[in-house]
Amino acid sequence: MSDNYYTEPNKTAAIRSWIMWQMLRGMGWAALFVFVIGLIYGAIWAVGQILPEESKQAPSPFTSLEISSPLVATA
């Protein structure tokens, strides 16, 4: 905690300002984290835009994992 807590005549105001500073620091770290995640997402999106159109229209690689129901003939 800061030294102002002991020298400030109003200790309640000093502790409130210290708590506010801690909350603002946490908000700053959270904003930085969200910004970095956004940059990573943007980089992935940019790489996807650079890829040729044929690569975006390829068949799904998960078709061998899909379970298809048997066709039932109806009369």
N, C-alpha and C positions, 0 to 999 in steps of 0.2 A: 504494500500500500504506500501511497505517497507520504512525504513528510508533512504536507499541508494538514493532514488529519490532526496532528498534535499541536500545531501552531495556530490553526484556525480557531477563532473564538466560537464559531457556531459549528460544533462537531457534526450535527445532523446534516447541514449543507455540505460539509466536506465529504462525508461518507456517501451522500447521494451523488455528488459529482464523480466520485471514484467509481461507484457502481455504474453510472451512465457511461463513463469512459470504457469500462470493461465490456458493457453491452455493445457499444459502438465498435470496439475492436473485434468482437465476435461477429458482428454483422459484416465488417470489412473482410474478415477471413472467409465467411460464407459467400459473399459476393465474388471474391477472387476465385473460390472453388467453382462456382457456377459459371463464371466467365471462362475458366480453363476448360471445363466440360463443353461449353459452347464452341470454343475454338477447335477442340478435337472433333466434335460433331461436324463443324463447318469444313474441316479438312477432309473428313471422310466423304462429305457431300461433294466437295470440289473434285476429288479423285473420281467419284462416280460420274460427274459431268464430263470429265476428260475421256472416259472410256468410250469406245466406239458403240454405235447403236446396236450392232449385231450381238454384242456381249450382253446387252440388256434383254434380248429377246430369246435367249437360249432356253431349252427345256429345263424344267425344274430338276435339280439333282436328287430330290427326295421322292421321286416317283416309285423307286423300288421299295420304299418304306411304307407306302400307302397301301392300305388293305381295301381292295375293291370287292363289293358284294357281287355274287354271281348274277348274271342276267337271267331273269325269269320270263319265259315267253308267255304272253297273255293272248287269249283267243278272242 
